[in-house]
Amino acid sequence: RILRRLLDRLEDSATGRLLPESFHCEIPAERIDQAQATAQILGDEVWKRFPWACGADGAFTLPTTTDPAEALLRRTWKPTLSVTGAEGFPALGNAGNVLRPYTAFKLSLRLPPLVDGAKAAQELKALLEADPPHQAKVTFHSDHGAATGWNAPTLAPWLHQALDSASQSFYGAPVGFIGQGGTIPLMSLLQQGFPKAQMMVCGVLGPKSNAHGPNEFLHVPYGKKLTAAVAGVMAAMP
């Protein structure tokens, strides 16, 4: 109950919206336009591609939104809370109606790229530790430090045209943007060192590649297309 009340300070459990306004930022108009354009290409595949659980009546679990553009923006430009682990609970086989000495949750807070991660971590600590319910002992600490996202610079016209041309040539569709990879630490460092540089960062994934999973694999046909697309963009450099 204490944990529920603490999390209620942070998140509206009915909608998933984070309550502190400092964890939000104004979404650049350019990113909204890109999300809407990509949604036109992908449609419901934006959310249907995930393995949603199916109930006994055949109905599938649904996401918080089925609007493709809104789904893309929620994944990239709206803060989200996830509870990724718990400690202090006994296993089901040993569980009984007894008092626990402590309960711990591991929280993951995804922030928009324009929100400072270190400052948000300090605000989160103050939010959770202040005036604890029933005067309980509540502590919060960050395990690995807070990461601040990266908002890529606006594409130069030549690069946008080259990307679109390569996408049309090798994938048969216009270039689209979904906004992933913003917390790759190297990208922010590169932009600081080369503030006027244009950047193209590629990952060879492809259909059902399950990135970072134990059965991750290289989808060879996709890799060939990506290699050709990169070569086409490089050939178009002024």
VOKEDO-876454 format. One record per residue: x, y, z of N, C-alpha, C in turn; residue in three letters. Coordinates in nm, 4 decimals. Example, Ala and Ser with C-alpha at 12.3 -4.5 7.8 and 13.67 -1.06 7.14 Angstrom:
REC     n_c1     n_c2     n_c3    ca_c1    ca_c2    ca_c3     c_c1     c_c2     c_c3 residuo
REC   1.3190  -0.5690   0.7800   1.2300  -0.4500   0.7800   1.3200  -0.3300   0.7800     ALA
REC   1.2850  -0.2250   0.7080   1.3670  -0.1060   0.7140   1.2900   0.0030   0.7870     SER
END
This chain:
REC     n_c1     n_c2     n_c3    ca_c1    ca_c2    ca_c3     c_c1     c_c2     c_c3 residuo
REC   0.0834  -0.1206   0.0000   0.0000   0.0000   0.0000   0.0863   0.1249   0.0000     ARG
REC   0.1944   0.1244   0.0770   0.2841   0.2407   0.0803   0.3467   0.2623  -0.0575     ILE
REC   0.3893   0.1529  -0.1191   0.4475   0.1650  -0.2529   0.3453   0.2175  -0.3533     LEU
REC   0.2225   0.1712  -0.3445   0.1188   0.2205  -0.4355   0.0997   0.3703  -0.4188     ARG
REC   0.0979   0.4148  -0.2957   0.0782   0.5582  -0.2720   0.1974   0.6399  -0.3226     ARG
REC   0.3166   0.5847  -0.3075   0.4344   0.6553  -0.3575   0.4321   0.6642  -0.5109     LEU
REC   0.3963   0.5546  -0.5752   0.3912   0.5559  -0.7215   0.2784   0.6440  -0.7728     LEU
REC   0.1730   0.6588  -0.6920   0.0639   0.7487  -0.7308   0.1093   0.8939  -0.7356     ASP
REC   0.2157   0.9254  -0.6656   0.2717   1.0604  -0.6749   0.3364   1.0831  -0.8110     ARG
REC   0.3807   0.9749  -0.8702   0.4603   0.9831  -0.9924   0.3781   0.9608  -1.1179     LEU
REC   0.2808   0.8687  -1.1098   0.2108   0.8265  -1.2307   0.0607   0.8168  -1.2070     GLU
REC  -0.0157   0.8558  -1.3073  -0.1589   0.8308  -1.3079  -0.1775   0.6878  -1.3554     ASP
REC  -0.2150   0.5974  -1.2642  -0.2217   0.4559  -1.2990  -0.3310   0.4255  -1.4004     SER
REC  -0.4306   0.5134  -1.4141  -0.5385   0.4894  -1.5099  -0.4946   0.5159  -1.6540     ALA
REC  -0.4016   0.6093  -1.6722  -0.3606   0.6479  -1.8075  -0.2137   0.6218  -1.8364     THR
REC  -0.1320   0.6068  -1.7300   0.0113   0.5911  -1.7487   0.0849   0.7229  -1.7636     GLY
REC   0.0149   0.8345  -1.7555   0.0800   0.9642  -1.7703   0.1574   0.9996  -1.6449     ARG
REC   0.2834   1.0418  -1.6611   0.3616   1.0873  -1.5469   0.3127   1.2237  -1.5027     LEU
REC   0.3003   1.2407  -1.3710   0.2371   1.3609  -1.3177   0.3305   1.4826  -1.3092     LEU
REC   0.4578   1.4684  -1.2704   0.5432   1.5884  -1.2626   0.5625   1.6519  -1.3999     PRO
REC   0.5264   1.7768  -1.4134   0.5390   1.8441  -1.5430   0.6842   1.8603  -1.5842     GLU
REC   0.7761   1.8605  -1.4869   0.9177   1.8779  -1.5200   0.9736   1.7582  -1.5960     SER
REC   0.9032   1.6441  -1.5936   0.9480   1.5276  -1.6682   0.8986   1.5305  -1.8132     PHE
REC   0.8175   1.6283  -1.8455   0.7661   1.6447  -1.9816   0.8408   1.7586  -2.0508     HIS
REC   0.8300   1.7629  -2.1817   0.8846   1.8756  -2.2575   0.7932   1.8996  -2.3769     CYS
REC   0.8067   2.0169  -2.4347   0.7300   2.0471  -2.5555   0.7889   1.9679  -2.6717     GLU
REC   0.7057   1.8946  -2.7408   0.7531   1.8129  -2.8528   0.7752   1.9036  -2.9741     ILE
REC   0.8959   1.9034  -3.0305   0.9192   1.9869  -3.1485   0.8225   1.9539  -3.2616     PRO
REC   0.7771   2.0568  -3.3301   0.6810   2.0375  -3.4395   0.7359   1.9441  -3.5466     ALA
REC   0.8664   1.9512  -3.5699   0.9294   1.8647  -3.6700   0.9103   1.7174  -3.6354     GLU
REC   0.9209   1.6842  -3.5049   0.9078   1.5443  -3.4635   0.7623   1.4974  -3.4728     ARG
REC   0.6690   1.5867  -3.4474   0.5279   1.5505  -3.4624   0.4968   1.5213  -3.6086     ILE
REC   0.5474   1.6057  -3.6980   0.5256   1.5840  -3.8413   0.5861   1.4511  -3.8858     ASP
REC   0.7065   1.4200  -3.8349   0.7719   1.2953  -3.8728   0.6939   1.1744  -3.8229     GLN
REC   0.6432   1.1831  -3.7000   0.5653   1.0716  -3.6447   0.4386   1.0485  -3.7260     ALA
REC   0.3743   1.1554  -3.7648   0.2520   1.1414  -3.8440   0.2819   1.0820  -3.9814     GLN
REC   0.3940   1.1228  -4.0419   0.4302   1.0694  -4.1733   0.4654   0.9207  -4.1637     ALA
REC   0.5406   0.8833  -4.0597   0.5780   0.7424  -4.0419   0.4553   0.6582  -4.0108     THR
REC   0.3618   0.7145  -3.9344   0.2380   0.6421  -3.9030   0.1598   0.6113  -4.0298     ALA
REC   0.1651   0.6999  -4.1281   0.0966   0.6754  -4.2545   0.1575   0.5558  -4.3278     GLN
REC   0.2881   0.5358  -4.3087   0.3571   0.4250  -4.3748   0.3308   0.2925  -4.3016     ILE
REC   0.3453   0.2946  -4.1686   0.3396   0.1714  -4.0903   0.1978   0.1333  -4.0488     LEU
REC   0.1122   0.2325  -4.0298  -0.0236   0.2038  -3.9870  -0.0270   0.1315  -3.8526     GLY
REC  -0.1192   0.0374  -3.8380  -0.1353  -0.0338  -3.7110  -0.0189  -0.1262  -3.6789     ASP
REC   0.0710  -0.1484  -3.7749   0.1878  -0.2313  -3.7478   0.2736  -0.1710  -3.6375     GLU
REC   0.2596  -0.0417  -3.6117   0.3331   0.0240  -3.5035   0.3097  -0.0480  -3.3711     VAL
REC   0.1858  -0.0910  -3.3462   0.1576  -0.1577  -3.2192   0.1196  -0.3048  -3.2348     TRP
REC   0.0719  -0.3441  -3.3503   0.0308  -0.4831  -3.3680   0.1484  -0.5800  -3.3766     LYS
REC   0.2681  -0.5297  -3.4029   0.3830  -0.6191  -3.4175   0.4301  -0.6774  -3.2843     ARG
REC   0.3807  -0.6229  -3.1725   0.4214  -0.6748  -3.0425   0.3383  -0.7980  -3.0057     PHE
REC   0.3963  -0.8910  -2.9282   0.3259  -1.0164  -2.8952   0.2245  -0.9974  -2.7827     PRO
REC   0.1098  -0.9416  -2.8122   0.0085  -0.9146  -2.7105  -0.0519  -1.0458  -2.6587     TRP
REC  -0.0756  -1.0502  -2.5291  -0.1338  -1.1693  -2.4672  -0.2778  -1.1877  -2.5133     ALA
REC  -0.3167  -1.3144  -2.5272  -0.4522  -1.3468  -2.5712  -0.5264  -1.4165  -2.4581     CYS
REC  -0.6458  -1.3678  -2.4256  -0.7244  -1.4259  -2.3186  -0.8021  -1.5480  -2.3631     GLY
REC  -0.8725  -1.6107  -2.2677  -0.9479  -1.7322  -2.2969  -1.0585  -1.7073  -2.3990     ALA
REC  -1.1108  -1.5852  -2.4032  -1.2190  -1.5545  -2.4965  -1.1684  -1.5126  -2.6339     ASP
REC  -1.0349  -1.5179  -2.6511  -0.9773  -1.4821  -2.7803  -0.9462  -1.3352  -2.7965     GLY
REC  -0.9803  -1.2535  -2.6973  -0.9522  -1.1099  -2.7051  -0.8075  -1.0826  -2.6659     ALA
REC  -0.7444  -0.9903  -2.7380  -0.6047  -0.9584  -2.7126  -0.5939  -0.8382  -2.6183     PHE
REC  -0.4859  -0.8399  -2.5397  -0.4527  -0.7220  -2.4616  -0.4265  -0.6059  -2.5574     THR
REC  -0.4653  -0.4865  -2.5179  -0.4480  -0.3693  -2.6035  -0.3505  -0.2700  -2.5410     LEU
REC  -0.2806  -0.1926  -2.6226  -0.1931  -0.0884  -2.5698  -0.2743   0.0295  -2.5191     PRO
REC  -0.2061   0.1277  -2.4618  -0.2757   0.2454  -2.4098  -0.3322   0.3314  -2.5215     THR
REC  -0.2810   0.3152  -2.6435  -0.3370   0.3841  -2.7591  -0.3180   0.2965  -2.8819     THR
REC  -0.4140   0.3004  -2.9728  -0.4008   0.2297  -3.0998  -0.3823   0.3273  -3.2158     THR
REC  -0.3654   0.4548  -3.1834  -0.3374   0.5548  -3.2866  -0.1885   0.5475  -3.3201     ASP
REC  -0.1510   0.5131  -3.4426  -0.0095   0.4914  -3.4755   0.0804   0.6120  -3.4464     PRO
REC   0.0365   0.7326  -3.4824   0.1193   0.8507  -3.4592   0.1375   0.8760  -3.3102     ALA
REC   0.0295   0.8649  -3.2344   0.0382   0.8848  -3.0896   0.1260   0.7782  -3.0259     GLU
REC   0.1178   0.6554  -3.0747   0.2018   0.5487  -3.0211   0.3498   0.5784  -3.0418     ALA
REC   0.3859   0.6303  -3.1597   0.5252   0.6658  -3.1860   0.5726   0.7775  -3.0938     LEU
REC   0.4877   0.8765  -3.0728   0.5258   0.9884  -2.9856   0.5373   0.9444  -2.8406     LEU
REC   0.4510   0.8544  -2.7964   0.4589   0.8066  -2.6586   0.5868   0.7280  -2.6342     ARG
REC   0.6357   0.6602  -2.7356   0.7586   0.5815  -2.7208   0.8832   0.6685  -2.7167     ARG
REC   0.8739   0.7898  -2.7666   0.9952   0.8697  -2.7836   0.9918   1.0054  -2.7149     THR
REC   0.8751   1.0687  -2.7059   0.8693   1.2063  -2.6579   0.7816   1.2256  -2.5343     TRP
REC   0.7316   1.1173  -2.4782   0.6523   1.1292  -2.3565   0.7122   1.0387  -2.2499     LYS
REC   0.7288   1.0892  -2.1273   0.7935   1.0096  -2.0232   0.7094   0.8894  -1.9831     PRO
REC   0.7779   0.7834  -1.9439   0.7101   0.6583  -1.9096   0.7780   0.5924  -1.7904     THR
REC   0.6976   0.5389  -1.7014   0.7474   0.4649  -1.5850   0.7296   0.3158  -1.6079     LEU
REC   0.8338   0.2386  -1.5762   0.8250   0.0926  -1.5773   0.8817   0.0396  -1.4467     SER
REC   0.8156  -0.0581  -1.3881   0.8706  -0.1307  -1.2733   0.9359  -0.2556  -1.3300     VAL
REC   1.0692  -0.2604  -1.3267   1.1422  -0.3679  -1.3940   1.1872  -0.4784  -1.2998     THR
REC   1.1669  -0.4608  -1.1696   1.2075  -0.5644  -1.0758   1.1510  -0.5378  -0.9378     GLY
REC   1.1461  -0.6431  -0.8571   1.0969  -0.6314  -0.7200   1.1782  -0.7231  -0.6301     ALA
REC   1.1940  -0.6828  -0.5048   1.2709  -0.7608  -0.4080   1.2027  -0.7521  -0.2722     GLU
REC   1.2190  -0.8571  -0.1918   1.1577  -0.8601  -0.0600   1.0329  -0.9450  -0.0536     GLY
REC   0.9807  -0.9823  -0.1687   0.8640  -1.0700  -0.1730   0.9094  -1.2157  -0.1720     PHE
REC   0.8500  -1.3004  -0.0905   0.8842  -1.4429  -0.0962   0.8278  -1.5061  -0.2224     PRO
REC   0.8897  -1.6163  -0.2646   0.8366  -1.6901  -0.3790   0.6984  -1.7452  -0.3447     ALA
REC   0.6175  -1.7696  -0.4477   0.4802  -1.8139  -0.4241   0.4746  -1.9402  -0.3379     LEU
REC   0.5688  -2.0322  -0.3598   0.5665  -2.1563  -0.2850   0.5921  -2.1391  -0.1369     GLY
REC   0.6595  -2.0283  -0.1007   0.6918  -2.0032   0.0400   0.6125  -1.8875   0.0986     ASN
REC   0.5221  -1.8320   0.0217   0.4523  -1.7116   0.0652   0.3526  -1.7431   0.1763     ALA
REC   0.3470  -1.6530   0.2736   0.2506  -1.6682   0.3818   0.2059  -1.5328   0.4317     GLY
REC   0.1117  -1.5340   0.5199   0.0567  -1.4096   0.5734   0.1468  -1.3591   0.6865     ASN
REC   0.2642  -1.3094   0.6469   0.3638  -1.2639   0.7446   0.4110  -1.1240   0.7065     VAL
REC   0.4770  -1.0573   0.7993   0.5330  -0.9249   0.7736   0.6676  -0.9385   0.7025     LEU
REC   0.6934  -0.8493   0.6101   0.8211  -0.8481   0.5397   0.9097  -0.7396   0.5991     ARG
REC   1.0403  -0.7647   0.6087   1.1291  -0.6618   0.6646   1.1453  -0.5413   0.5720     PRO
REC   1.1315  -0.5645   0.4425   1.1424  -0.4526   0.3481   1.0825  -0.4957   0.2144     TYR
REC   1.0522  -0.3978   0.1322   1.0082  -0.4215  -0.0053   1.0796  -0.3205  -0.0941     THR
REC   1.1322  -0.3673  -0.2053   1.2055  -0.2786  -0.2959   1.1556  -0.2968  -0.4375     ALA
REC   1.1390  -0.1876  -0.5077   1.1053  -0.1883  -0.6499   1.2211  -0.1264  -0.7278     PHE
REC   1.2463  -0.1793  -0.8455   1.3407  -0.1161  -0.9368   1.2609  -0.0426  -1.0431     LYS
REC   1.2830   0.0864  -1.0525   1.2066   0.1709  -1.1437   1.2921   0.2115  -1.2630     LEU
REC   1.2296   0.2147  -1.3775   1.2937   0.2662  -1.4980   1.2085   0.3813  -1.5496     SER
REC   1.2699   0.4966  -1.5630   1.1979   0.6164  -1.6065   1.2560   0.6616  -1.7395     LEU
REC   1.1770   0.6472  -1.8458   1.2218   0.6946  -1.9765   1.1780   0.8389  -1.9936     ARG
REC   1.2732   0.9240  -2.0258   1.2474   1.0681  -2.0347   1.2591   1.1160  -2.1790     LEU
REC   1.1893   1.2238  -2.2148   1.2063   1.2832  -2.3475   1.3486   1.3355  -2.3645     PRO
REC   1.3967   1.3458  -2.4873   1.5351   1.3866  -2.5113   1.5721   1.5246  -2.4570     PRO
REC   1.4757   1.6140  -2.4414   1.5068   1.7503  -2.3986   1.4991   1.7692  -2.2474     LEU
REC   1.4771   1.6610  -2.1720   1.4719   1.6680  -2.0259   1.6051   1.6194  -1.9697     VAL
REC   1.6652   1.6967  -1.8799   1.7940   1.6618  -1.8212   1.7785   1.5426  -1.7271     ASP
REC   1.8508   1.4351  -1.7552   1.8370   1.3128  -1.6786   1.8824   1.3254  -1.5347     GLY
REC   1.9965   1.3914  -1.5109   2.0488   1.4049  -1.3750   1.9551   1.4881  -1.2879     ALA
REC   1.9018   1.5947  -1.3430   1.8086   1.6778  -1.2681   1.6797   1.6014  -1.2387     LYS
REC   1.6327   1.5240  -1.3347   1.5104   1.4461  -1.3151   1.5302   1.3416  -1.2052     ALA
REC   1.6491   1.2817  -1.1975   1.6762   1.1829  -1.0934   1.6700   1.2462  -0.9545     ALA
REC   1.7216   1.3680  -0.9420   1.7150   1.4383  -0.8139   1.5702   1.4696  -0.7774     GLN
REC   1.4931   1.5117  -0.8748   1.3520   1.5431  -0.8492   1.2739   1.4175  -0.8125     GLU
REC   1.3074   1.3059  -0.8755   1.2398   1.1806  -0.8440   1.2710   1.1367  -0.7016     LEU
REC   1.3938   1.1511  -0.6602   1.4332   1.1159  -0.5230   1.3549   1.1994  -0.4220     LYS
REC   1.3474   1.3300  -0.4464   1.2751   1.4183  -0.3547   1.1263   1.3845  -0.3525     ALA
REC   1.0712   1.3527  -0.4674   0.9284   1.3214  -0.4768   0.8930   1.1970  -0.3967     LEU
REC   0.9755   1.0927  -0.4063   0.9441   0.9660  -0.3418   0.9775   0.9644  -0.1927     LEU
REC   1.0775   1.0411  -0.1519   1.1225   1.0338  -0.0126   1.0525   1.1342   0.0787     GLU
REC   0.9934   1.2384   0.0226   0.9328   1.3429   0.1055   0.8052   1.2934   0.1728     ALA
REC   0.7911   1.3249   0.3018   0.6677   1.2972   0.3771   0.6145   1.1564   0.3485     ASP
REC   0.6876   1.0522   0.3824   0.6447   0.9150   0.3499   0.5173   0.8755   0.4233     PRO
REC   0.4327   0.7955   0.3614   0.3094   0.7509   0.4276   0.3394   0.6757   0.5574     PRO
REC   0.2640   0.7056   0.6598   0.2762   0.6378   0.7900   0.4165   0.6535   0.8507     HIS
REC   0.4917   0.7540   0.8037   0.6277   0.7769   0.8511   0.7179   0.6564   0.8245     GLN
REC   0.6879   0.5851   0.7174   0.7709   0.4706   0.6803   0.9083   0.5182   0.6337     ALA
REC   1.0035   0.4283   0.6380   1.1371   0.4603   0.5896   1.1418   0.4359   0.4389     LYS
REC   1.1595   0.5410   0.3631   1.1616   0.5319   0.2165   1.2930   0.5894   0.1656     VAL
REC   1.3643   0.5127   0.0881   1.4892   0.5612   0.0285   1.4887   0.5309  -0.1205     THR
REC   1.5516   0.6192  -0.1948   1.5643   0.6014  -0.3390   1.7067   0.6361  -0.3780     PHE
REC   1.7662   0.5534  -0.4634   1.8973   0.5883  -0.5188   1.9064   0.5356  -0.6613     HIS
REC   1.9850   0.6047  -0.7405   2.0023   0.5681  -0.8804   2.1196   0.4719  -0.8935     SER
REC   2.0954   0.3571  -0.9569   2.1991   0.2544  -0.9680   2.3117   0.2937  -1.0627     ASP
REC   2.2752   0.3409  -1.1797   2.3752   0.3604  -1.2849   2.3853   0.5050  -1.3319     HIS
REC   2.3277   0.5959  -1.2586   2.3286   0.7332  -1.3058   2.2212   0.7553  -1.4097     GLY
REC   2.1840   0.8780  -1.4279   2.0761   0.9113  -1.5204   2.1331   0.9530  -1.6556     ALA
REC   2.0739   0.9043  -1.7605   2.1171   0.9385  -1.8960   2.0223   1.0416  -1.9557     ALA
REC   2.0790   1.1390  -2.0220   1.9999   1.2389  -2.0932   1.9942   1.2005  -2.2397     THR
REC   1.8774   1.2052  -2.2974   1.8603   1.1660  -2.4370   1.9242   1.2640  -2.5339     GLY
REC   1.9153   1.2315  -2.6601   1.9765   1.3119  -2.7663   1.8731   1.3365  -2.8755     TRP
REC   1.8540   1.4624  -2.9062   1.7642   1.5023  -3.0141   1.8490   1.5333  -3.1366     ASN
REC   1.8389   1.4521  -3.2379   1.9237   1.4665  -3.3567   1.9017   1.6022  -3.4234     ALA
REC   2.0082   1.6604  -3.4786   1.9918   1.7879  -3.5496   1.9046   1.7711  -3.6727     PRO
REC   1.8440   1.8801  -3.7149   1.7598   1.8781  -3.8346   1.8413   1.8345  -3.9562     THR
REC   1.7857   1.7456  -4.0348   1.8574   1.6967  -4.1518   1.8728   1.8059  -4.2562     LEU
REC   1.9909   1.8117  -4.3140   2.0128   1.9013  -4.4272   1.9288   1.8529  -4.5448     ALA
REC   1.8823   1.9434  -4.6300   1.7974   1.9011  -4.7436   1.8598   1.7914  -4.8285     PRO
REC   1.9912   1.8007  -4.8536   2.0549   1.6993  -4.9391   2.0498   1.5610  -4.8732     TRP
REC   2.0687   1.5570  -4.7386   2.0688   1.4282  -4.6697   1.9284   1.3682  -4.6645     LEU
REC   1.8296   1.4533  -4.6392   1.6926   1.4030  -4.6374   1.6547   1.3472  -4.7743     HIS
REC   1.6932   1.4181  -4.8803   1.6625   1.3717  -5.0157   1.7358   1.2411  -5.0460     GLN
REC   1.8621   1.2318  -5.0010   1.9404   1.1108  -5.0263   1.8826   0.9910  -4.9519     ALA
REC   1.8400   1.0126  -4.8275   1.7801   0.9048  -4.7491   1.6491   0.8577  -4.8128     LEU
REC   1.5692   0.9534  -4.8567   1.4414   0.9175  -4.9180   1.4633   0.8435  -5.0490     ASP
REC   1.5595   0.8887  -5.1271   1.5882   0.8234  -5.2549   1.6375   0.6803  -5.2327     SER
REC   1.7270   0.6627  -5.1332   1.7783   0.5288  -5.1042   1.6673   0.4374  -5.0535     ALA
REC   1.5796   0.4923  -4.9692   1.4702   0.4124  -4.9163   1.3744   0.3691  -5.0275     SER
REC   1.3443   0.4613  -5.1174   1.2558   0.4287  -5.2293   1.3201   0.3232  -5.3200     GLN
REC   1.4507   0.3377  -5.3416   1.5186   0.2481  -5.4354   1.5293   0.1058  -5.3820     SER
REC   1.5608   0.0920  -5.2533   1.5921  -0.0403  -5.2006   1.4835  -0.1006  -5.1113     PHE
REC   1.3908  -0.0168  -5.0631   1.2831  -0.0687  -4.9792   1.1440  -0.0428  -5.0377     TYR
REC   1.1380   0.0388  -5.1413   1.0102   0.0646  -5.2056   0.9144   0.1488  -5.1243     GLY
REC   0.9674   0.2309  -5.0340   0.8831   0.3161  -4.9489   0.9634   0.4408  -4.9120     ALA
REC   0.8951   0.5512  -4.8818   0.9671   0.6723  -4.8416   1.0354   0.6546  -4.7071     PRO
REC   1.1369   0.7355  -4.6816   1.2078   0.7280  -4.5537   1.1129   0.7676  -4.4401     VAL
REC   1.1242   0.6993  -4.3272   1.0415   0.7296  -4.2105   1.1271   0.7429  -4.0869     GLY
REC   1.0740   0.8100  -3.9843   1.1492   0.8347  -3.8613   1.0665   0.7893  -3.7419     PHE
REC   1.1275   0.7065  -3.6550   1.0570   0.6600  -3.5359   1.1245   0.7057  -3.4076     ILE
REC   1.2421   0.7691  -3.4157   1.2999   0.8347  -3.2993   1.3714   0.7467  -3.2002     GLY
REC   1.4185   0.6301  -3.2387   1.4894   0.5429  -3.1449   1.6386   0.5731  -3.1430     GLN
REC   1.7058   0.5287  -3.0348   1.8509   0.5412  -3.0255   1.8993   0.6691  -2.9624     GLY
REC   1.8088   0.7472  -2.9044   1.8475   0.8770  -2.8507   1.9341   0.8721  -2.7262     GLY
REC   1.9435   0.7563  -2.6609   2.0274   0.7484  -2.5412   2.1601   0.6785  -2.5684     THR
REC   2.1942   0.6566  -2.6942   2.3276   0.6048  -2.7247   2.4283   0.7137  -2.6854     ILE
REC   2.5105   0.6897  -2.5822   2.5964   0.7984  -2.5295   2.6862   0.8620  -2.6339     PRO
REC   2.7353   0.7831  -2.7290   2.8290   0.8346  -2.8279   2.7684   0.9463  -2.9112     LEU
REC   2.6376   0.9405  -2.9380   2.5781   1.0382  -3.0278   2.5825   1.1786  -2.9698     MET
REC   2.5506   1.1912  -2.8409   2.5565   1.3233  -2.7777   2.6995   1.3763  -2.7765     SER
REC   2.7952   1.2888  -2.7501   2.9365   1.3304  -2.7491   2.9807   1.3750  -2.8878     LEU
REC   2.9376   1.3027  -2.9902   2.9756   1.3400  -3.1260   2.9178   1.4760  -3.1637     LEU
REC   2.7927   1.5012  -3.1236   2.7328   1.6291  -3.1583   2.8019   1.7440  -3.0856     GLN
REC   2.8430   1.7190  -2.9615   2.9158   1.8229  -2.8890   3.0485   1.8548  -2.9565     GLN
REC   3.1166   1.7503  -3.0080   3.2454   1.7721  -3.0734   3.2331   1.8250  -3.2145     GLY
REC   3.1225   1.7886  -3.2812   3.1026   1.8302  -3.4207   2.9608   1.8841  -3.4353     PHE
REC   2.9358   2.0043  -3.3821   2.7978   2.0557  -3.3750   2.7315   2.0783  -3.5100     PRO
REC   2.8083   2.0922  -3.6177   2.7500   2.1181  -3.7490   2.7401   1.9917  -3.8352     LYS
REC   2.7819   1.8789  -3.7794   2.7848   1.7552  -3.8584   2.6450   1.6977  -3.8770     ALA
REC   2.6237   1.6352  -3.9912   2.5038   1.5561  -4.0157   2.5355   1.4114  -3.9779     GLN
REC   2.4393   1.3411  -3.9214   2.4672   1.2072  -3.8700   2.3685   1.1055  -3.9246     MET
REC   2.4222   0.9910  -3.9624   2.3412   0.8781  -4.0065   2.3911   0.7564  -3.9305     MET
REC   2.3091   0.7034  -3.8418   2.3476   0.5905  -3.7572   2.2628   0.4707  -3.7963     VAL
REC   2.3265   0.3592  -3.8266   2.2547   0.2438  -3.8791   2.2677   0.1227  -3.7871     CYS
REC   2.1618   0.0450  -3.7808   2.1649  -0.0821  -3.7103   2.1054  -0.1887  -3.8009     GLY
REC   2.1768  -0.2975  -3.8172   2.1301  -0.4045  -3.9053   2.0397  -0.4967  -3.8251     VAL
REC   1.9099  -0.4764  -3.8365   1.8144  -0.5607  -3.7657   1.7321  -0.6383  -3.8673     LEU
REC   1.6152  -0.5893  -3.8998   1.5338  -0.6593  -3.9976   1.4259  -0.7428  -3.9325     GLY
REC   1.3474  -0.8127  -4.0121   1.2301  -0.8857  -3.9613   1.2636  -0.9866  -3.8524     PRO
REC   1.1939  -0.9759  -3.7387   1.2017  -1.0728  -3.6276   1.3440  -1.0932  -3.5763     LYS
REC   1.4271  -0.9888  -3.5798   1.5658  -1.0044  -3.5361   1.5804  -1.0022  -3.3849     SER
REC   1.4800  -0.9474  -3.3123   1.4804  -0.9502  -3.1659   1.6094  -0.8920  -3.1099     ASN
REC   1.6312  -0.7646  -3.1344   1.7557  -0.6992  -3.0947   1.7847  -0.7181  -2.9472     ALA
REC   1.9103  -0.7473  -2.9160   1.9623  -0.7638  -2.7793   1.9065  -0.8885  -2.7106     HIS
REC   1.8337  -0.9719  -2.7806   1.7817  -1.0943  -2.7219   1.8789  -1.2099  -2.7420     GLY
REC   1.8592  -1.3201  -2.6698   1.9503  -1.4349  -2.6823   1.9463  -1.4988  -2.8200     PRO
REC   1.8361  -1.4782  -2.8936   1.8257  -1.5360  -3.0281   1.8341  -1.4280  -3.1354     ASN
REC   1.9061  -1.3213  -3.1060   1.9265  -1.2157  -3.2056   2.0032  -1.2725  -3.3248     GLU
REC   1.9661  -1.2304  -3.4444   2.0362  -1.2793  -3.5624   2.0356  -1.1718  -3.6699     PHE
REC   2.1187  -1.1893  -3.7694   2.1287  -1.0964  -3.8815   2.0368  -1.1427  -3.9937     LEU
REC   1.9429  -1.0568  -4.0307   1.8540  -1.0863  -4.1429   1.9275  -1.0446  -4.2700     HIS
REC   1.9814  -1.1426  -4.3402   2.0726  -1.1152  -4.4517   2.0086  -1.0300  -4.5625     VAL
REC   1.8874  -1.0604  -4.6088   1.8290  -0.9753  -4.7141   1.8161  -0.8291  -4.6703     PRO
REC   1.7767  -0.8075  -4.5435   1.7664  -0.6708  -4.4937   1.9049  -0.6066  -4.4891     TYR
REC   2.0052  -0.6831  -4.4429   2.1414  -0.6299  -4.4351   2.1947  -0.5875  -4.5703     GLY
REC   2.1630  -0.6644  -4.6733   2.2085  -0.6288  -4.8081   2.1448  -0.4976  -4.8536     LYS
REC   2.0148  -0.4846  -4.8280   1.9463  -0.3609  -4.8667   2.0027  -0.2414  -4.7914     LYS
REC   2.0300  -0.2591  -4.6625   2.0820  -0.1482  -4.5832   2.2206  -0.1074  -4.6309     LEU
REC   2.3030  -0.2065  -4.6625   2.4373  -0.1766  -4.7137   2.4283  -0.0946  -4.8420     THR
REC   2.3384  -0.1341  -4.9301   2.3207  -0.0609  -5.0554   2.2666   0.0793  -5.0297     ALA
REC   2.1748   0.0919  -4.9337   2.1180   0.2226  -4.9030   2.2240   0.3168  -4.8470     ALA
REC   2.3094   0.2661  -4.7574   2.4176   0.3485  -4.7015   2.5121   0.3945  -4.8117     VAL
REC   2.5451   0.3027  -4.9007   2.6332   0.3394  -5.0130   2.5705   0.4474  -5.0991     ALA
REC   2.4385   0.4381  -5.1214   2.3710   0.5386  -5.2011   2.3733   0.6757  -5.1351     GLY
REC   2.3540   0.6790  -5.0031   2.3572   0.8065  -4.9314   2.4975   0.8661  -4.9358     VAL
REC   2.5981   0.7823  -4.9154   2.7378   0.8313  -4.9186   2.7738   0.8855  -5.0568     MET
REC   2.7213   0.8210  -5.1604   2.7504   0.8674  -5.2979   2.6851   1.0026  -5.3248     ALA
REC   2.5787   1.0349  -5.2494   2.5069   1.1611  -5.2720   2.5644   1.2773  -5.1912     ALA
REC   2.6673   1.2505  -5.1114   2.7250   1.3596  -5.0296   2.7812   1.4684  -5.1194     MET
REC   2.7506   1.5943  -5.0875   2.8008   1.7043  -5.1705   2.9509   1.7256  -5.1494     PRO
END
